[in-house]
Amino acid sequence: MKQLLILSGKGGTGKTTIASSFIELSKAKAFADCDVEAPNLHLVMNTNTKTSTPYYGMGKAIIDQSKCIKCGLCKESCRFGAIDFSDKYEINLFKCEGCSVCEFVCPENAIEMASYKDGETTIYRDNYIFSTAELNMGSGNSGKLVMKVKENLKDNLTDEPLAIIDGSPGIGCPVIASLSGVDMVLIVTEPSVSGMSDMIRIIKTAEHFRVKIAVCINKYDTNISQKQKIEKYLIDRKIELIGKIVYDKNISKILNEGKTAVSVDSEASRSIKNIYSRAIEILNS
């Protein structure tokens, strides 16, 4: 099974719009949403039957109040400021990173690490397998949860030739986890200073994984001079620009109706179809 990953570097660039369009165009039977902090691919994929499972990441500290002598060593040693004190010492679970230093320094063995639900994984089943997950607010195991999303996709497949993966925005741990094991990454950028900066950082990260890389520019006509800078950078780095998409305000309306961008004919949708065709050619080359 070949894996095509769609990344963007920053939110709002059009990554999920492209990913959902590719799923429809390819009639893919396997796809995943690795944006575990704010998953939204399911909103346009007409999902039905699902199975959700709690996800437990690293443990969180718990203080046994019957043993605590209020010596303050745990609070002094916690670099995350996760231990509060009013009339007793308590763990702020939103701040606790599960490092277990407090457990180590406690002279009364009053602290232990307990399992903690960091989020929930979900598998949608119809005539396809769709793997996704959602991280609980305050949890910091997004990279590991992304790996679980991809693992669940593989575990529920047989012999599908192609998987489309909607990656995480940004350039942090979730993106690195998304890149692991894929065959190709398509970077969706926009003609802005931040869009180009994040594109460059993703390219440099993806090159470490030795995967095929291609780029498309969404809303290219909103800033022609910045578009030209992106084009020059890609030429200098010998990275293929496989398409440009005009800004089309009707795309938002189409997505809000639960449809994909290619479900209605337009200049933008025709560009996306051409980008898809070229991406598949590169993936299979």
N, C-alpha and C positions, 0 to 999 in steps of 0.2 A: 504494500500500500504506500503510495506516494503522498506526502503531506505538503500542502501549499498553505503557507502562513501569511496572513495579512496584518501588517503593522502600520502605525502612523506616527508614533513619537509623541503626539499630543492629542487630547480629546477634541472632538468636533471637526476633525479633518475629513471624515467620510469613510473611515475604515470599515465600520459595520455596514454602511451602505454598499460598499464594494463587496464585502464578504457575502452578504445575503444575496446580492445579484449573482455572484459566482456560483453560489449553491443552487440557485434556480437554473442558471444557464447550463451547468454541468449535470443537473439532475443527481447531485451527489447524495449518496445514501449514508454518508458518514461526515459529520461536522461537529465542531466544538466552539464554545465561547470561553476564552481564557481571560476575559476581563472580569475577574472574580470580585472586584470591588464595586463594579456597577454593570453587571451583565444586562444586555438588552437585545441580543440577537433573537431571543425567543418571541419578542414582540412582533416580529415580521415573518416568523417561520410557521405560523399556524400550528403551534404545538398542541398535542393532545395528551395521550397517556404518559404519565411520568412516575418515576420512583425516586424519592429523595432519601438521603442517608446523612445522618450527622457526621461532621468531620471533626476529629479531635487532633489538634496539633501538639505543640509543646504544652507542658503542664503549667499551672499557675500556683503561686504560693498560697497556703492557708495557714493561719495562726490558731493554734489551740489555746484558747483564752484561759483554760484551767491550768496550763503549764507556764504561760507567759509571766515573767517577773518584771516586765516593763523596764528592762535595762537599756533599751535604745540602740543596741548594737546593730540590729537589723535596719533601722531607719538610717543610721549613720553610714552603713555599708551599701545601701541601695543607690546605684548611680542613676536610676530612672525616676526617683522620687515617688515610688509606688506605695510607700508605707505611710499611712496617715495616723495621727495620734490626737485624740481629744482626751477621753478618759481611758481609752484602751488602744492598743496598736491593731490596725486593720489594714488589709491589702486592698489597694485600688486596682481592681482587675483590668481597667482600661489602660493603666500604665505599666502593669507587671509584664515583663518580657520573658519570664520563665527561666532566668539565668541561674537561680537557686543559690545565689550568694547568701541571702538571708538565712536559708536553711543551714548553710555551712557554718555561719558565725554564731548562730543561736546556742548559748551555753546550756539551755534547758531542753533542747530537742523539741521545741514547741512549734516548729514550722516544718511543714512537709509540702512536697509538690504533688498536686492533684490534677487529674485529667480535666481538660477544659474544652468545651465545644467552641471551636474557632469559626465554624461555618457549616455549610450544608452543600453536599454534592447532589446533582440531579441528572438522571438519565431519562430522556424523552424517547419513546419508542412508537413508531408508526410503521411506515414502509422505509424508515431510516433509523439511524441511531444518532442522537444529538446529546452530547455531554456538556454540562455546564456546572457552575457552582456559584455560591455567594458567600463572601467573607463577612463575618459578624463585625459590627462597628467596634473599633478599638483593637481588633486582632491584628497581629503582625506577621502572619505566616502565609502571605499571599503567594510567594514563590512555590512553596510546598503544595499549596492548594491547586495551583496551576498544573503542577506535575500530576496531581491526583486526577484532574479533569482529563488530561491526555491518557493517563493509565486506564481510566474507566472507558474511554473511547475504544482503545485497543482491545480491552478485555471483552467487550461486547460485540466485536466484529468477527466476520469470517474471512471472506476474500474480496473485500471492496478494493477497487484499484486506486481510489482517490479519496482523500480527506481534506476538507476546507477548514482552516482554523482561523477564527477571529481572535487575534492576539490582544494583549493588554496595551493600553496607551502608556506613554512615558518611555523611559529607558532603564528602569530599575530591575529588581529581582524578578518580578512577574514576566517581564519581556525576555530576560535571559532564560527563564524556565520555558517560555513559549518557544524560543528558538531551538532548544535542545531536541535533536532527532528529526528535524524537518528537512525536506529536500530543497525547498525554495522559499524565499521571502519576497513578497511584493510590498514595497513601502509606499503608502499613500501620503503624499505631502501636499502642502498648499503654499501659494506664493506670498509668504510672510516671513519676517525675520526669524520668529520662533519656529515656524514650520521648517524652514531650511536648516536651522541649527539642530533641531531634533532629528531631522532626516540624516544629517551627517553623523550624528552620534550613533544612530541605529546602524547605519552602513558600517561604521568602524567596528561595532559590536558583532554584527552578522558575519563580517569577514573572519573573525576568530573561529567561527563555527564552520567555515569552509562550505557554505551553502550558496546556491545560486541566488543572485540578487537582481531585482528589477524595480523600477520606480514609475509611478504615474503621478501626475499633478492634477489635483482636484481644484475646481474654481480658478483655473489658470488665468482667466481674463479679468480677475479682480485686481491684479497687480502685475502688469506686463514686465516691468523692469526687474522685479524680484523673480519672476518666472524665468527670465533670461539668465539671471545669476545661477539659478538651479540647473538650468540646461548646461551652462558652461562648466559647472562643477562636475556634473555627470560625465560630460565629454572628457574632461581632464582625468577623471578616475576610471574611464572606460566602463562605465555602468550604463546599461541600456535604459533609456526613457521609452516606455512602451505605450504611452498615451497621455493625452491631456483632455480634461473634462471641463466644459463650460459651466459657469454658475447658472443654475436653474432653480428658481425659487419654488417651482411646482414639485420638485423632488420631495421637499419637506411635507407637503400635503399628501403625496402618495404614500410616504412612509407612515404618516399618522393614520392612514386608513388600513395599516397592517399589510401593505403590499411592498414589493421590492421595486427598486428604481428602474428595472428593466421590464416591468410588467406593462408599462405604457411607453409608446414610441415617442422619442424626442431626440434632439441632438445629443443630449447628455447620455441617454440610454444607449444610443448607437455607439458612442465613444466607449462606454463601459463594455459593450459586447466585443468591440475590437481589442480592447485591453485584455479581456478574458482569453480571446483566441490566441493572442501573442504569448500570454502567460503560460498557457497550456503547452504551446510549442516549446518554450524554454524549459519548462518542467520536464518534458518528455525527451528533450535532446540529450 
